[in-house]
Each structure stands twice: as C-alpha cells, then as structure tokens.
C-alpha cells in the first residue's frame, strides 16, 4: 500500500522536531524525514524548499511553542513566580529524559557555525524575546516596590539568560535527576535576594 501524500502541516512539523531532536540537523537524512513525517522527497522539495528551509520552519514552530507555553508571562510573573519557574526546571516531570537531546534551540546553537545566516536569526529571536520578557518582569518588580530599585533590570535579565543557557546544558548533561536541583535552587535563591528587604 502506498503512503498517503496528503499530510497535515502541524503533524509534519511535530514529527520533524522529533527527528531533528534525535539526530541533529546534520545527522538527519532526507530518508529519515520522509519516514518520520510522511512527506515524499518531492513534497519536501516543492512545498518546503528542501531540508534546510524545512528545518528552519521546524525551528520557528519550536520557538513559537516556547514563547507561547514555556517562557514566563511578562504581565503576570512576579519575582517569586520567576524564581519558582527557574527552580522548576529541575523537576523530573519537566526535564527531558536522561540521554534525550534536550532543547532544539540549544542543539542548533551547538551544531551550527555563527555565520550570520538564518539559524543566527532564530537564535537572536529567542534571546531578544527572552530579554524583553525578563526585563519587563524585573522592571515591573521595581515599579511595584518588590525589587531593589538600585538593580538594573536589563543587566539582570542578561544574567538570567546566561544562567538559563547554563542550566539547560547542565540538565542535558546530568547523570541523574537529582544532579540539576542545586543549580536551579542557586539561581532561584539569587532572584529572591533581589527583593527589597523590609
């Protein structure tokens, strides 16, 4: 029986995320894409423009999902919620399985050269969105009298981004599920220390 040539775009992208997670961009063959997504080689080329443009669409969808469902909401996140969110990164229910590939964006940062191309645009997009959100959270915390006003919200947002990237790598490299907990707890403690002391 021949494979159906009509496949749903969102289903294809979800399947593509899985295959790129498993093998990386370079390690994923066109054949693996065909097998996992149901696309034919012809459709991959004519509809998506080939492997690289298809990967970029997959990465765009991943970033959309992260922005909508993973990153803290800048309009409803206070300092304690932010600290708890970071602390929660080491919850076994949230962490990827040991040996899993982890964050698709982090994998892309590690796999691709910084050559000013479209991958770099996606990486910049993620860092920009994260910095804007964190800066807004911290700026509001200062305005609400929750955070020490001598602290620079944008500077602290950049620090948190660096910590989050390091935590993502720590979680990916962990030998067991307890390994990452002290790191996320330390980051959360730092945020709590930014609060105004009454």
C-alpha positions in Angstrom: 0.0 0.0 0.0 1.4 3.4 -0.9 1.8 6.1 1.7 -0.7 8.9 1.6 0.8 12.0 0.1 -1.5 14.4 1.9 -0.1 15.2 5.3 -1.2 17.8 7.9 1.4 20.6 8.2 1.3 20.7 12.1 1.7 16.9 12.3 4.6 17.1 9.8 6.3 19.8 11.9 5.8 17.9 15.2 7.3 14.8 13.6 10.2 16.8 12.1 11.0 18.2 15.6 11.3 14.7 16.9 13.6 13.5 14.1 15.8 16.6 14.3 16.0 16.2 18.1 17.0 12.6 17.7 19.7 13.1 15.1 20.5 16.8 14.8 20.3 18.7 11.6 23.5 17.2 10.0 22.7 13.7 11.2 19.1 13.7 9.8 18.8 12.2 6.3 16.1 13.1 3.8 15.0 9.4 4.1 14.5 9.8 7.8 12.5 12.9 7.3 10.3 11.0 4.8 9.9 8.1 7.1 9.0 10.1 10.2 6.9 12.8 8.6 5.1 11.0 5.8 6.4 13.6 3.3 7.8 12.5 0.0 11.1 13.8 -1.2 9.2 15.7 -4.0 6.9 17.3 -1.4 9.8 18.2 0.9 11.5 20.0 -2.0 8.5 21.6 -3.7 6.4 22.6 -0.6 9.2 23.3 1.9 12.2 24.1 -0.3 14.3 21.2 0.8 15.9 20.1 4.1 17.3 23.4 5.4 14.2 25.6 4.8 12.2 22.7 6.3 14.4 22.7 9.4 14.0 26.5 9.7 10.2 26.1 9.7 10.6 23.4 12.3 12.7 25.6 14.5 10.3 28.5 14.0 7.5 26.3 15.2 9.6 25.2 18.2 10.3 28.9 19.1 6.6 29.7 18.7 5.7 26.9 21.2 8.4 28.0 23.6 7.2 31.6 23.6 3.5 30.6 24.0 3.8 27.9 26.6 7.2 27.8 28.2 8.6 31.2 28.8 7.2 33.2 31.7 4.4 35.6 31.0 5.7 39.2 31.5 2.3 40.5 32.5 1.7 38.1 35.4 5.1 37.0 36.7 6.4 38.5 39.9 9.9 37.8 41.4 8.8 34.8 43.4 7.0 33.3 40.4 10.1 33.8 38.3 12.3 32.2 41.0 9.9 29.2 41.2 9.8 28.9 37.4 13.6 28.6 37.2 13.7 26.3 40.2 11.1 24.1 38.5 13.4 23.5 35.5 14.9 20.6 37.6 11.6 19.0 38.3 11.9 15.4 36.8 8.4 15.9 35.3 9.7 18.9 33.3 13.2 17.8 32.4 13.8 15.7 29.3 14.7 12.1 29.9 18.4 11.4 30.7 20.1 10.9 27.4 17.5 12.9 25.5 18.6 15.6 23.1 17.2 18.5 25.2 16.4 21.9 23.8 16.2 22.1 19.9 17.5 25.7 20.0 20.4 24.8 22.3 21.2 21.9 20.0 21.2 24.3 17.0 23.5 26.8 18.8 25.9 23.9 19.4 25.6 22.4 15.9 25.7 25.4 13.5 28.5 27.9 12.9 27.8 31.5 13.6 27.9 32.7 10.0 25.2 35.4 10.1 22.7 33.1 8.4 19.1 32.2 9.1 19.9 30.0 12.1 21.6 33.0 13.7 18.4 35.0 13.1 16.4 32.3 15.1 18.9 32.3 17.9 18.8 36.1 18.1 15.0 36.0 18.1 14.9 33.7 21.1 17.5 35.8 23.0 15.6 39.0 22.2 12.2 37.7 23.2 13.6 36.3 26.4 15.5 39.5 27.3 12.4 41.6 26.6 10.2 39.4 28.8 12.7 39.2 31.7 13.4 42.9 31.6 9.7 43.7 31.7 9.2 41.3 34.7 12.1 42.9 36.6 11.1 46.5 35.6 7.6 45.9 37.0 9.0 44.3 40.1 11.0 47.5 40.8 7.9 49.7 40.0 5.8 47.6 42.4 8.4 48.1 45.2 9.2 44.3 45.1 12.7 44.5 43.8 15.6 46.7 44.9 15.5 49.8 42.7 19.3 50.1 42.6 19.4 47.0 40.4 19.4 47.3 36.6 16.6 45.2 35.1 18.2 44.8 31.7 21.5 43.8 33.2 19.8 41.2 35.5 17.8 39.9 32.5 21.0 39.3 30.6 22.5 37.5 33.6 19.4 35.3 33.8 19.6 34.4 30.2 23.2 33.2 30.7 22.1 31.2 33.7 19.2 29.6 31.8 21.5 28.6 29.0 23.9 27.1 31.5 21.1 25.3 33.3 19.8 23.9 30.0 23.3 22.4 29.4 23.5 21.1 33.0 20.1 19.4 32.7 21.2 17.9 29.3 24.5 16.6 30.8 23.1 15.4 34.1 24.0 11.8 35.2 20.8 11.6 37.4 17.7 13.6 38.1 19.0 15.0 41.4 22.1 16.5 39.8 20.5 19.7 38.4 18.5 20.6 41.5 21.2 22.5 43.4 21.9 24.6 40.3 18.3 25.7 39.8 17.9 26.3 43.5 21.0 28.5 43.5 19.6 30.6 40.6 16.2 30.9 42.4 17.9 32.0 45.6 19.8 34.7 43.7 16.5 36.1 42.3 14.9 36.0 45.8 17.9 38.1 47.1 17.0 40.9 44.7 13.8 41.5 46.7 13.5 44.7 48.8 14.4 43.9 52.4 11.7 45.3 54.8 
